[in-house]
Amino acid sequence: MGLGEHRPAAVAEALDDVHLPQRPSAVHLAPDDARHLLAELVDTEVYRAWVARYGVQYQWGRVLSSNAVSVPLDSVIFAVISFAGRLPASVVWSIIVANIVIKGLTAVASTPLIYTVKDRWVDRTPPT
């Protein structure tokens, strides 16, 4: 007797209706994933360049400078991929500007919060 023969009929019927998703044959990046990846890579590189040039003492500068580059980049790519050709150009530009303003204000407003977390570079030399 197999294991399946000991299941109550209701459980067996329920399990028969379960369809597990197929495992993807390859990893595919959706445009939104690619946008996020690019913006994060740029953000990280600007952050690293700030540390290499100015050192670790100005944590607020690292965060704001990396956001100053990655936020507009992310906003432009998002709006173009999502809305270009579907909405008038003026609306797409409005979306870009609104995203930059909202994300920028959020970054500035939340910057003081970075000092609530201990900086991991305080007691050691940063990478070059």
C-alpha positions as CSV (number, residue, x, y, z in Angstrom):
1,M,0.0,0.0,0.0
2,G,1.2,3.4,-0.9
3,L,1.2,6.4,1.3
4,G,-1.5,8.1,-0.8
5,E,-3.9,5.3,-0.1
6,H,-4.1,6.1,3.6
7,R,-5.2,9.7,3.1
8,P,-8.9,10.6,3.7
9,A,-10.8,11.2,0.5
10,A,-11.3,14.9,1.2
11,V,-7.6,15.4,1.6
12,A,-6.8,13.4,-1.5
13,E,-9.2,15.5,-3.5
14,A,-7.8,18.8,-2.2
15,L,-4.2,17.7,-2.9
16,D,-5.2,16.6,-6.4
17,D,-6.4,20.2,-7.1
18,V,-3.1,21.8,-6.0
19,H,-1.0,22.9,-8.9
20,L,2.5,24.0,-8.0
21,P,4.2,26.5,-10.2
22,Q,6.7,25.3,-12.7
23,R,10.3,26.0,-11.9
24,P,11.6,28.7,-14.3
25,S,14.1,27.4,-16.8
26,A,16.2,30.6,-16.6
27,V,16.3,33.7,-14.6
28,H,14.6,36.6,-16.3
29,L,14.8,40.2,-15.1
30,A,11.6,42.2,-15.5
31,P,12.1,45.8,-16.5
32,D,11.3,46.9,-13.0
33,D,13.9,44.5,-11.6
34,A,16.5,45.8,-14.0
35,R,15.6,49.4,-13.1
36,H,16.0,48.6,-9.4
37,L,19.2,46.8,-9.9
38,L,20.8,49.6,-12.0
39,A,19.7,52.3,-9.5
40,E,21.0,50.3,-6.6
41,L,24.4,49.6,-8.3
42,V,24.8,53.3,-9.1
43,D,23.7,54.3,-5.5
44,T,26.3,51.9,-4.1
45,E,29.1,53.1,-6.4
46,V,28.4,56.8,-5.5
47,Y,28.4,55.9,-1.8
48,R,31.7,54.1,-2.2
49,A,33.2,57.0,-4.1
50,W,32.2,59.4,-1.4
51,V,33.9,57.3,1.3
52,A,37.0,57.0,-0.8
53,R,37.2,60.8,-1.3
54,Y,35.9,62.2,2.0
55,G,36.3,59.4,4.5
56,V,33.7,57.9,6.8
57,Q,33.1,60.9,9.1
58,Y,30.2,62.5,7.1
59,Q,27.6,59.7,7.0
60,W,24.9,62.2,6.0
61,G,26.9,63.2,3.0
62,R,27.3,59.6,1.8
63,V,23.6,59.0,1.9
64,L,22.5,62.2,0.4
65,S,25.1,62.2,-2.4
66,S,24.2,58.6,-3.4
67,N,20.5,59.4,-3.3
68,A,21.0,62.5,-5.4
69,V,22.2,60.3,-8.3
70,S,20.2,57.2,-7.9
71,V,16.8,58.8,-7.2
72,P,16.6,60.7,-10.5
73,L,18.0,57.7,-12.4
74,D,15.4,55.3,-10.9
75,S,12.6,57.8,-11.4
76,V,13.4,58.4,-15.1
77,I,13.8,54.7,-15.9
78,F,10.6,53.8,-14.1
79,A,8.5,56.4,-15.8
80,V,9.9,55.7,-19.3
81,I,9.5,51.9,-19.0
82,S,6.0,52.2,-17.4
83,F,4.4,55.1,-19.2
84,A,6.3,56.2,-22.3
85,G,4.1,55.7,-25.4
86,R,1.0,55.1,-23.2
87,L,0.7,58.6,-21.7
88,P,1.5,62.0,-23.2
89,A,5.1,63.1,-22.7
90,S,4.0,66.0,-20.4
91,V,2.3,63.5,-18.0
92,V,5.4,61.2,-18.0
93,W,7.6,64.2,-17.1
94,S,5.2,65.1,-14.3
95,I,5.5,61.6,-13.0
96,I,9.3,61.8,-13.1
97,V,9.3,65.2,-11.3
98,A,6.8,64.0,-8.7
99,N,8.9,60.9,-8.0
100,I,12.1,62.8,-7.6
101,V,10.5,65.4,-5.3
102,I,8.8,62.8,-3.1
103,K,11.8,60.5,-2.9
104,G,14.2,63.4,-2.4
105,L,12.1,64.9,0.4
106,T,11.9,61.5,2.0
107,A,15.7,61.0,1.8
108,V,16.3,64.4,3.4
109,A,13.7,64.0,6.1
110,S,15.0,60.5,7.0
111,T,18.7,61.4,7.0
112,P,18.9,62.1,10.7
113,L,17.7,58.6,11.4
114,I,20.9,57.1,10.0
115,Y,22.6,58.2,13.2
116,T,20.4,55.9,15.2
117,V,22.5,52.9,13.8
118,K,26.1,52.5,14.6
119,D,28.4,53.2,11.6
120,R,30.3,50.0,10.8
121,W,33.3,52.0,9.6
122,V,33.9,53.9,12.9
123,D,36.4,51.5,14.3
124,R,38.2,50.5,11.1
125,T,39.6,51.7,7.8
126,P,37.1,51.8,4.9
127,P,37.9,49.9,1.7
128,T,39.5,51.9,-1.1
